[in-house]
Amino acid sequence: MWTVIYLAPDRSTAERIREKLESEGFWVRIRPSHYVAGQYEVLVPSGELEEAQEVLRSIL
């Protein structure tokens, strides 16, 4: 199951985060938000959530 880890303000930000997380070995998906037009959800597998959050903190 995939879990939203970050809500990016635009596609380019979501792509940048995906690239950095993938370079750390995480599986990552992005998709348009169903709730806010123009924003994108960054998702990781549920089992990798805690580790991915730690890496995300260093990215942001």
C-alpha positions, -999 to +999 in steps of 0.1 A: +000+000+000+012+035-008+011+064+016+013+101+010+045+115+025+043+151+011+020+174-007+040+194-032+028+228-044+036+219-080+048+191-103+084+203-105+088+203-067+073+168-066+097+156-093+127+170-074+116+153-042+110+120-060+144+121-076+162+127-043+142+099-025+148+075-054+186+083-052+184+071-016+168+038-027+131+045-020+103+036-044+083+068-051+052+077-070+037+111-076+001+119-086-021+150-089-038+158-056-075+149-055-081+177-030-062+208-042-059+216-079-023+221-091-007+203-061+009+169-063+011+140-038+044+123-032+039+087-021+061+059-008+053+023+003+038+022+038+066+000+050+092+026+041+073+056+056+094+063+087+128+060+068+115+081+040+103+108+064+138+110+079+153+115+044+126+140+034+134+161+065+170+165+052+157+173+017+134+201+029 
